[in-house]
Amino acid sequence: MFISPVTVKHIERYHLAGELIPEGSRVLDAACGSGYGSAFLNDCDYFGLDLDKTALEYGRRHYSGSFHKIPIQQATELGLFDAIISFETLEHLDDPTTGLKALLDALKPNGIMILSFPLNHPDTIYHRTVYSPAKVEELLTQCIGDRTFQRKYYYQPKLKIETLDHMLEESAEVTMTVVLG
């Protein structure tokens, strides 16, 4: 059986989110895809947001929560959230600053946000911005404004999956996950 290293990394990030987000939280998963990330959260009020109609329909059939076809820039239409997750999303936007500001506007005071960025990713077709740690920090500084967040950083060059008992590697690409809380 082949399991894509990209999928494994996403699962690891959702696992981290499940550990950090308190039970019962109102959670927005921006760019949720099929919504499988909802299965890693502990009895949360899950809202998935994506532009892919087919993925959202799949999520509605297979996972709990609500799924919405709206752009990130309109996230506040769904209300305010205790936690927001957005994995490898902002690099796809023409204006990541507007996207991140919209997500921050949808986050309750004292909420937690978990973002991930591929670092130095060579994709110039789908990625509008190539991120380095310094570029991520620049984006965060530009968008956060006067809000105060404690920041934690996680890097994933490769992952050990206990049940598979071997290492999965995805070239030299590294993913940076930022937790704001």
N, C-alpha and C positions, 0 to 999 in steps of 0.2 A: 504494500500500500504506500502511495506517495502522499506526503503531507507537505504542502508548500511552506517553506520557511517564513514567507510573508504572513500566512495564516497563523502559524505558530506564534509569531511575534505579536500579532493582534490578540490572540487568546491570552498570552502572558500579560498584556496591558489590561485586558478586561479583568483578569484575575487580580491584578494589583488594584484596580478600581474597586472591585468587590471587597477587598481588605480595607480600603480607605474610606469608603462611603458608608455612613451609618445606615442601619436598617430603617426602613420607613421613609427615607429621603425622597424628595421629588427630584428626579434625575432627567436631564436632557442629554441624549446621545446625538450630537450633531454630526451628520454624515454617517448614519447608523448602518447603512447597507441593509442586509436582510434582518437585522435586529438580534442576531444571536448573542450579542453582548448583554442583553437583558437577563439571560440565564445565569450570569455571573454575579448579579447584584442581589443583595439580601432583602427580599420583600420590599422593594422600592416601587414608587409610583413612576413608572418608566414612560418617557416620551421619546420616540425615535423621530429624527428629522432627516430627510434625504430628498434628492431630486429624482431618483430612479424609481419610477412607478412600479416596475416589476418586482424589485427588491422589497419595496414597502408592502406590496400585496402578499408576498411570501411571509414577511414578518407578521402581518396581521393574522395569517392562517396558522403560524407555528409558534408564536411567542406571545407572552402576555405584555400588556402595555398598549399605548396608542401610537400610531405611526402617521406622520404628516409630511405631505409633499410641499415644502416651502423652503426657500433659500435661508441660509444661516443669517443673512442680514435682517430677516424678519422673525428671528427667534423669540423676541419679546411678545409676539402675538400669542404665544402659548403660555405666557405668564412668567413668573420668576421661579428659579430653581435653587434647591439646596446644593446641587452638584451638577456640573456640566462636564461631559466627556467629549473630546473631539480628537480622534486619532488620524494622523496623516491626512489632514484636510486643508489647512491654510495654504500649503504650497500649491494647491490647485486653483486658488482664487486669483483673479486679476488684481484684486485689491485686498490683500490679507489683513491690512490694518482695519479696514471697515468691518471685515468679518469678525476679527477678534474683539473689536469694540462692541459689536452687536452681542456677542456671546457674554462679554463682561457685563453689559447692560441687563442681560437676562439672569445674572447670578445674584442671589440674595446676599445681603451683607453677611460676612462670616461664612460664606459658602466655599466650596472646594471646586477647583477646575483642574482637569487632567488633560493635557495636550501632548501630542507626540509629533515629531518632525523627523523626516529622513534627513540625514546630514550628508552633504556633498553628493546628493543623488544625481546621476548623469541624465535622467529623463528630461529632455527639453520639449517633448511633445505635450505631455499632460501636466507637467509641473511648470508653473509660471514663475516660481521663486525657488532658487537653490539656497538651502539653509546651511549655515555653519553655526557652531555654538554662539559666536559673537552676533550673528545675524538674528538668531532667536532672541537673544538678550536685548538687542536693539528694538525688535518688534514689541517685546513685552514692556520695555521701558516707555516706548512711544504710546502704547495703548492703556496701560494701567492708570496713568494719571495720578491722582492723589490717594488712590486706594492703597492699602498696605496688605501685602501678602507675604507669608513665609514661603520660600521657594525650596523645592527639593528636585534634584535632577537624577535621572536614571539613564544609563546607556546600555544598549543591547547590540553588541557585535555578534554574539551567538548565544544560544539558549540551551540549557540542559532540561529536557523534559523527562521527569522521573519515570513515567510509565513507558517511555520509548527506550530509555536507558542508552541513549547515544546523543552525540552533539549534532545539531543541525546548523549549518552555516549558510549565510547569504552573501557571498562575495566579501568585499571589504566594507560594504555599507554598514553604517552604524545608525541606529535610531535613538533619538533623544526624547525622553518623556519628561515633561515638566509638570510638577504638582504645585498648584497655587492654593494655599489654604490659610 
